[in-house]
Amino acid sequence: MAQSRQKSYADVRTRHLEFEVHDWVYLKISPMKGVMRFSKKVKLSPRYVDPYQILRCIGKVAYDLDLPNELASVHPVFHVSMLKKCVGDSTSIVSLEGLGVKKNLSYEEVPIKILDQQVRKLRNKEIASVKVL
């Protein structure tokens, strides 16, 4: 009785994921907070990294991934809980060359028009603020 009730509560939270060969998935790199995995610092790093292709299925819950040479020291078989399906469309990717984005992912914004200009006084200093479009 109690076991079936606990099972019903646990089943609400579980994700039933199944992937197929040649699907693209993201790999979870930080399963626990504070643990350094794949030489990534955990606090500000993304939870999932690059999409990898599935080479083969091992049972229903384990998958063999095509990992790059940088991750050669990591075993290529992962549990389904460490994977997330990649649902991106390659046609929706915007090229960075047309936007003027630099290699450090910053860009220079050119103001079109000055909308408002004020000089505010803060204690003994005067601070100029300009609102641009």
C-alpha positions in Angstrom: 0.0 0.0 0.0 2.6 2.6 1.1 5.0 1.4 -1.6 2.5 2.0 -4.4 1.7 5.4 -3.0 5.4 6.3 -2.9 5.9 5.0 -6.4 3.0 7.2 -7.7 4.7 10.3 -6.2 8.1 9.4 -7.6 6.7 8.6 -11.1 5.4 12.2 -11.4 9.0 13.6 -11.3 10.6 11.0 -13.6 11.3 11.7 -17.2 10.9 8.8 -19.6 13.4 9.6 -22.2 14.3 7.4 -25.2 16.8 8.4 -27.8 17.7 6.8 -31.1 21.0 6.2 -32.9 22.3 9.3 -34.7 20.2 11.7 -32.5 22.0 14.7 -31.1 22.0 15.3 -27.3 23.5 17.7 -24.8 25.7 16.3 -22.1 25.2 17.3 -18.4 28.6 18.2 -16.9 27.7 19.1 -13.4 25.5 16.4 -11.8 26.3 17.7 -8.2 27.0 21.2 -7.1 30.5 21.8 -6.0 32.0 18.9 -8.0 34.4 19.7 -10.8 33.7 17.5 -13.8 35.3 17.5 -17.3 37.7 20.3 -16.1 34.9 22.8 -15.9 34.3 25.1 -13.0 30.9 24.5 -11.7 29.5 27.7 -10.2 29.0 29.8 -13.4 29.4 27.1 -16.0 26.5 25.9 -18.1 24.8 22.7 -17.0 24.9 21.1 -20.4 27.6 21.3 -23.1 27.9 20.8 -26.8 25.6 18.5 -28.7 27.1 15.1 -29.3 25.8 12.3 -31.5 24.6 9.0 -30.2 26.5 6.1 -31.6 24.6 3.2 -30.1 22.1 2.3 -27.4 23.1 0.1 -24.5 19.9 -1.2 -23.0 17.1 1.4 -22.4 19.0 3.7 -20.1 22.6 4.0 -21.4 23.9 5.5 -24.5 27.3 5.6 -26.2 28.3 9.1 -27.4 30.7 10.3 -30.1 33.0 12.4 -27.8 35.8 14.7 -29.2 39.5 14.1 -28.5 39.4 16.7 -25.6 37.2 14.3 -23.6 39.2 11.1 -24.5 39.8 10.5 -20.7 36.0 10.3 -20.1 34.2 7.0 -20.6 31.8 7.6 -23.6 28.8 5.7 -22.1 26.3 7.9 -20.2 23.0 7.3 -18.3 19.9 8.8 -19.8 19.6 11.2 -16.8 22.9 12.9 -18.0 21.5 13.6 -21.4 19.1 16.2 -22.8 17.7 16.1 -26.3 19.0 18.7 -28.8 16.0 20.2 -30.5 17.8 23.0 -32.3 17.3 23.6 -36.0 20.5 24.3 -38.0 18.6 26.8 -40.3 17.8 29.1 -37.3 21.4 29.8 -36.4 22.5 33.4 -37.1 26.0 34.0 -38.4 28.1 36.3 -36.3 29.9 37.9 -39.2 26.9 39.9 -40.4 26.2 41.3 -36.9 29.7 42.7 -36.3 30.3 40.6 -33.2 33.9 40.3 -32.1 35.6 37.1 -30.9 35.0 38.0 -27.3 31.2 38.2 -28.1 31.0 41.9 -27.7 30.0 44.5 -30.3 30.1 48.2 -30.7 26.8 50.0 -30.7 26.5 53.3 -32.6 24.0 55.8 -31.3 21.4 57.0 -33.8 19.8 60.0 -32.0 20.1 61.8 -28.7 16.7 61.7 -26.9 17.5 63.4 -23.6 20.4 65.0 -21.8 20.6 65.8 -18.1 23.2 66.9 -15.6 22.5 65.5 -12.1 24.2 66.6 -8.9 25.4 63.9 -6.6 26.9 65.4 -3.4 29.8 67.5 -4.8 29.9 66.0 -8.2 28.0 66.7 -11.4 27.1 63.7 -13.5 26.0 64.0 -17.1 23.6 61.4 -18.4 22.6 61.0 -22.0 19.7 58.9 -23.3 20.3 57.7 -26.9 18.3 55.7 -29.4 
